[in-house]
Amino acid sequence: MSTVDFVSVLTALRFLAAGSYQLDVGENKHSSVSQPSVSRIIEEFVNAMNNPSIFEKYVYFPRNFEEFYNKYSFPGTIGVIDCTHVAIVPPKTEDNLYPEHIYINRKGYHSINTQLICDADLKIINVSAKFPGSANDACVWNSSNLKTFLMDLHENGHASYFLLGDSGYALRPWLMTPYLDPAPLSPEASYNNAFCSIRSTIERCIGVLKMRFRCLLKHRVLHYTPNKASKIINTCVVLHNMCITDNVPLVDVDEDEIFDFGIYQTLDETLLNNRGMVDLRNPELSSGRHIRDQIVQTLFNN
C-alpha cells in the first residue's frame, strides 16, 4: 500500500471512529488533508466497503447452522435480532418514496432504523440500513429478504431454526419472542429469563458497534443523504466484523451513552398474537406457540 493510500484509509477510519466533521478530520496533525479531499476519500472508501466482493465476504448468514446455533443455550437459535436508530440530518431533497417527514422517529429526530442480526460472538450476520426512522422494527423485519429466506426454510421442512427477538416482533416459527407476563417462578418465567440473557447479545453488539464507530452515535449525526448514510452504516458493520474475525479487543461500552435500541411500537395485533387469542386465524402463530412451548417443556419444565 502506498503512503497516499495509507493516509486515505487512516483518514476514512478516523472519520468513522471519531464521528468528527470532515474539516476536523482533515486538520488532524498526523495527516493534513483538505476538506474536499476528505470528502472524496470517504466517498471512495465507503463505496469500496459496500462492493459485494467485500461486503458479502464479511457480512453473511451462517452456512453451517449446526455449528452456529450450538453456541446458544437454546437449541435451534441461529441469531438475535433488534433495531437501532442512527441519527441523520433532515434530507434536503424531497423524495416521493421517502419524503423528509418519514425519517422522523418516535423520539422526534431524523434517523435510519437499522436492523441488525448477530451471532454469539457479536459478529453481525445480517444488516438492513435502508428504512426511515418512522418505520417500526416489525415493519423493517416484514420487508426483510431474510424473513422470506427463513420462511422458505420452514416450508421446506427445516423447522428447527429460528431467531430471537423482543416483543416488538410477532411470534412465528422462525422468530421466537418472550412470553408476556408469565407467572413468577413458572417454566415460562424461566424461559423468559434465559431468553433475555441471550437476547442481550444483540444489545451488546450494537453498543460495541457504536462505540467503535462513533459516527453512528445519536449526538454525532451523519450529515449525509439517507442513501449515503446507509452505506456508511454498512461500512461500519463490515469493519466491525473484521475486528471480530481478527480478535481485536472489544471496546468498553459507555453505560451513559444512549444507543436507541429498537424504538418499536407494540401493536395490538402483536399483543393478541403473543397471548394466543387468534391462533385459529393464524396457523403461523399457532406453530410458533407450539415451538416455544416445546422449548419450555424440554428445557425448563423440571
C-alpha positions as CSV (number, residue, x, y, z in Angstrom):
1,M,0.0,0.0,0.0
2,S,1.4,3.4,-1.0
3,T,1.8,6.2,1.5
4,V,-1.1,8.1,-0.2
5,D,-3.4,5.0,0.1
6,F,-2.4,4.5,3.7
7,V,-3.2,8.1,4.6
8,S,-6.5,7.8,2.8
9,V,-7.5,4.7,4.7
10,L,-6.5,6.3,8.0
11,T,-8.5,9.4,7.1
12,A,-11.6,7.4,6.4
13,L,-11.2,5.3,9.6
14,R,-10.7,8.4,11.7
15,F,-13.9,9.9,10.4
16,L,-15.8,6.6,11.1
17,A,-14.3,6.1,14.5
18,A,-14.5,9.7,15.8
19,G,-17.6,10.9,14.1
20,S,-16.0,14.3,13.5
21,Y,-16.8,16.7,10.8
22,Q,-14.8,16.4,7.6
23,L,-12.8,19.6,8.3
24,D,-11.8,18.3,11.7
25,V,-10.7,15.0,10.3
26,G,-8.6,16.8,7.6
27,E,-6.9,19.1,10.1
28,N,-5.5,16.1,12.1
29,K,-1.9,16.9,12.8
30,H,-0.8,13.4,11.7
31,S,-2.5,13.6,8.2
32,S,-3.2,17.1,7.0
33,V,-5.8,16.7,4.2
34,S,-8.1,19.3,2.7
35,Q,-11.9,19.1,3.3
36,P,-12.6,18.3,-0.4
37,S,-10.1,15.5,-0.2
38,V,-11.6,14.1,2.9
39,S,-15.0,14.1,1.2
40,R,-13.6,12.3,-1.8
41,I,-11.7,9.8,0.4
42,I,-14.8,8.9,2.5
43,E,-16.8,8.5,-0.7
44,E,-14.3,6.1,-2.3
45,F,-13.7,4.2,0.9
46,V,-17.4,3.7,1.7
47,N,-18.2,2.7,-1.9
48,A,-15.4,0.1,-1.7
49,M,-16.7,-1.4,1.5
50,N,-20.2,-1.7,0.0
51,N,-18.9,-3.5,-3.0
52,P,-20.4,-7.0,-2.9
53,S,-16.9,-8.6,-3.3
54,I,-16.0,-7.1,0.1
55,F,-19.4,-6.7,1.9
56,E,-20.5,-10.2,1.3
57,K,-17.2,-11.6,2.4
58,Y,-17.6,-10.2,5.8
59,V,-21.4,-10.0,6.3
60,Y,-23.2,-13.2,5.6
61,F,-25.7,-15.5,7.1
62,P,-24.2,-18.7,8.6
63,R,-23.8,-21.6,6.2
64,N,-23.4,-24.2,8.9
65,F,-26.4,-24.0,11.2
66,E,-25.4,-26.9,13.4
67,E,-22.1,-25.4,14.4
68,F,-23.6,-22.0,14.7
69,Y,-26.6,-22.5,17.0
70,N,-24.8,-24.8,19.3
71,K,-23.2,-21.7,20.8
72,Y,-26.5,-20.8,22.3
73,S,-28.3,-22.4,25.2
74,F,-31.5,-22.5,23.2
75,P,-31.4,-25.4,20.6
76,G,-32.3,-24.0,17.2
77,T,-31.2,-20.4,17.8
78,I,-29.3,-19.1,14.8
79,G,-29.2,-15.4,15.7
80,V,-30.5,-12.5,17.7
81,I,-32.4,-9.6,16.1
82,D,-33.0,-6.0,17.0
83,C,-33.0,-2.5,15.5
84,T,-31.2,0.7,16.4
85,H,-31.6,4.2,15.2
86,V,-28.7,6.1,13.5
87,A,-29.3,9.9,13.5
88,I,-29.1,11.8,10.2
89,V,-29.6,15.4,9.2
90,P,-33.1,16.1,7.7
91,P,-32.9,15.1,4.0
92,K,-32.8,18.2,1.8
93,T,-34.1,16.7,-1.4
94,E,-37.7,15.8,-1.5
95,D,-38.2,12.1,-2.5
96,N,-41.6,10.9,-3.4
97,L,-40.9,7.5,-2.0
98,Y,-39.1,8.7,1.1
99,P,-40.1,12.3,2.0
100,E,-38.3,14.1,4.8
101,H,-41.0,13.7,7.4
102,I,-40.9,9.9,7.4
103,Y,-37.3,10.0,8.7
104,I,-38.6,11.4,12.0
105,N,-38.7,8.7,14.6
106,R,-40.8,8.4,17.7
107,K,-38.2,10.3,19.7
108,G,-38.5,13.3,17.4
109,Y,-35.2,13.2,15.5
110,H,-34.4,12.1,11.9
111,S,-32.8,8.7,11.7
112,I,-32.4,5.5,9.8
113,N,-33.9,2.5,11.6
114,T,-31.2,-0.2,11.2
115,Q,-32.0,-3.8,11.6
116,L,-29.1,-6.0,12.9
117,I,-28.8,-9.7,13.5
118,C,-25.7,-11.0,15.3
119,D,-24.3,-14.3,16.4
120,A,-22.9,-15.4,19.8
121,D,-19.5,-13.8,19.0
122,L,-21.1,-10.4,18.3
123,K,-20.5,-10.8,14.6
124,I,-23.2,-9.2,12.5
125,I,-24.6,-11.7,10.1
126,N,-27.3,-9.5,8.5
127,V,-27.9,-5.8,8.3
128,S,-30.7,-3.7,6.8
129,A,-29.9,0.0,6.9
130,K,-32.4,1.4,4.4
131,F,-35.6,2.2,6.3
132,P,-36.6,5.6,7.6
133,G,-36.9,6.3,11.3
134,S,-40.7,6.2,11.3
135,A,-40.7,2.6,10.3
136,N,-41.1,0.3,13.4
137,D,-39.0,-2.8,13.9
138,A,-41.7,-5.2,12.8
139,C,-42.1,-3.2,9.6
140,V,-38.4,-3.5,8.8
141,W,-38.4,-7.2,9.5
142,N,-41.5,-7.9,7.4
143,S,-39.8,-6.3,4.5
144,S,-36.6,-8.3,5.0
145,N,-35.3,-10.8,2.5
146,L,-34.0,-12.8,5.4
147,K,-37.6,-13.3,6.7
148,T,-38.5,-14.8,3.3
149,F,-35.4,-17.0,3.5
150,L,-36.4,-18.4,6.9
151,M,-40.0,-18.9,5.9
152,D,-38.8,-20.9,2.9
153,L,-36.6,-23.0,5.2
154,H,-39.6,-23.9,7.3
155,E,-41.8,-24.6,4.3
156,N,-39.1,-27.0,3.1
157,G,-39.0,-29.0,6.3
158,H,-36.2,-27.2,8.1
159,A,-38.3,-26.1,11.1
160,S,-35.6,-26.4,13.7
161,Y,-34.1,-22.9,13.2
162,F,-35.2,-19.5,14.5
163,L,-34.1,-16.1,15.6
164,L,-34.7,-14.5,19.0
165,G,-36.4,-11.1,19.1
166,D,-38.2,-8.9,21.6
167,S,-41.9,-8.2,21.9
168,G,-41.8,-5.7,19.1
169,Y,-42.0,-8.7,16.8
170,A,-44.8,-11.2,16.2
171,L,-44.2,-14.7,17.4
172,R,-43.6,-17.0,14.4
173,P,-41.9,-20.5,13.9
174,W,-38.8,-18.7,12.6
175,L,-38.8,-15.9,15.3
176,M,-39.2,-16.7,19.0
177,T,-40.4,-13.9,21.4
178,P,-40.8,-13.8,25.2
179,Y,-44.0,-14.7,27.0
180,L,-46.0,-11.8,28.2
181,D,-46.4,-11.5,32.0
182,P,-45.7,-15.2,32.9
183,A,-46.4,-16.3,36.5
184,P,-43.3,-15.8,38.8
185,L,-41.1,-18.9,39.1
186,S,-43.1,-20.7,36.3
187,P,-41.3,-22.5,33.5
188,E,-42.4,-19.7,31.2
189,A,-40.7,-17.2,33.5
190,S,-37.5,-19.3,33.4
191,Y,-37.7,-19.3,29.6
192,N,-38.0,-15.5,29.7
193,N,-35.0,-15.2,32.0
194,A,-32.8,-17.3,29.7
195,F,-34.3,-15.6,26.6
196,C,-33.4,-12.1,27.9
197,S,-29.9,-13.2,28.8
198,I,-29.3,-14.5,25.3
199,R,-31.1,-11.6,23.6
200,S,-28.8,-9.1,25.4
201,T,-26.1,-10.3,23.0
202,I,-27.6,-8.0,20.3
203,E,-27.7,-5.1,22.7
204,R,-24.0,-5.6,23.5
205,C,-23.3,-5.9,19.8
206,I,-25.0,-2.6,19.0
207,G,-23.2,-0.9,21.9
208,V,-19.8,-2.2,20.7
209,L,-20.5,-1.2,17.1
210,K,-21.4,2.3,18.0
211,M,-18.6,2.8,20.5
212,R,-16.1,1.6,17.9
213,F,-17.6,3.8,15.2
214,R,-18.8,6.8,17.0
215,C,-20.1,8.4,13.8
216,L,-23.2,6.2,14.5
217,L,-23.9,7.7,17.9
218,K,-27.0,9.8,18.3
219,H,-25.3,13.0,19.1
220,R,-22.8,12.8,16.3
221,V,-25.5,12.8,13.5
222,L,-24.5,11.8,10.0
223,H,-24.5,14.8,7.7
224,Y,-25.3,12.9,4.6
225,T,-28.2,11.8,2.4
226,P,-30.1,8.7,3.6
227,N,-28.6,6.7,0.9
228,K,-25.0,7.7,1.8
229,A,-25.7,7.3,5.5
230,S,-26.9,3.7,4.8
231,K,-23.6,3.0,3.0
232,I,-21.7,4.4,6.0
233,I,-23.6,2.2,8.4
234,N,-22.9,-0.9,6.2
235,T,-19.2,0.1,6.1
236,C,-19.1,0.2,9.9
237,V,-20.7,-3.2,10.0
238,V,-18.0,-4.6,7.7
239,L,-15.2,-3.1,9.7
240,H,-16.8,-4.3,13.0
241,N,-16.9,-7.9,11.6
242,M,-13.2,-7.5,10.5
243,C,-12.4,-6.6,14.1
244,I,-14.3,-9.7,15.4
245,T,-12.6,-12.0,12.9
246,D,-9.2,-10.7,13.8
247,N,-9.9,-10.8,17.6
248,V,-9.4,-7.1,18.1
249,P,-10.2,-6.4,21.8
250,L,-13.7,-5.3,22.4
251,V,-14.2,-1.6,23.3
252,D,-15.9,-0.8,26.6
253,V,-19.5,0.2,26.2
254,D,-20.2,3.5,27.9
255,E,-23.3,2.9,30.1
256,D,-24.1,6.7,29.8
257,E,-24.5,6.5,26.1
258,I,-28.0,6.1,24.7
259,F,-28.0,3.7,21.8
260,D,-31.7,3.8,21.0
261,F,-32.3,0.1,20.8
262,G,-35.4,-0.6,18.7
263,I,-37.9,2.2,19.1
264,Y,-40.7,0.0,18.3
265,Q,-44.4,0.2,18.6
266,T,-46.0,-2.9,20.1
267,L,-49.2,-3.2,18.1
268,D,-52.5,-4.6,19.5
269,E,-52.2,-7.4,17.0
270,T,-48.8,-8.3,18.3
271,L,-50.2,-8.4,21.9
272,L,-53.0,-10.6,20.8
273,N,-50.6,-12.9,18.9
274,N,-48.4,-13.4,21.9
275,R,-51.4,-14.2,24.1
276,G,-52.6,-16.7,21.6
277,M,-56.1,-15.2,21.0
278,V,-56.0,-15.5,17.2
279,D,-54.5,-19.0,16.8
280,L,-57.4,-20.3,14.7
281,R,-56.9,-17.5,12.2
282,N,-53.1,-17.6,12.1
283,P,-51.5,-21.0,11.6
284,E,-48.0,-19.5,11.7
285,L,-48.7,-18.1,15.1
286,S,-50.0,-21.4,16.3
287,S,-46.9,-23.1,15.0
288,G,-44.7,-20.5,16.7
289,R,-46.5,-21.0,20.0
290,H,-46.1,-24.8,19.7
291,I,-42.3,-24.5,19.1
292,R,-41.9,-22.1,22.1
293,D,-44.0,-24.4,24.3
294,Q,-41.8,-27.3,23.3
295,I,-38.7,-25.3,24.3
296,V,-40.2,-24.7,27.7
297,Q,-41.2,-28.3,28.1
298,T,-37.7,-29.5,27.1
299,L,-35.5,-27.1,29.0
300,F,-37.5,-25.6,31.8
301,N,-40.2,-27.9,32.9
302,N,-38.3,-29.8,35.6
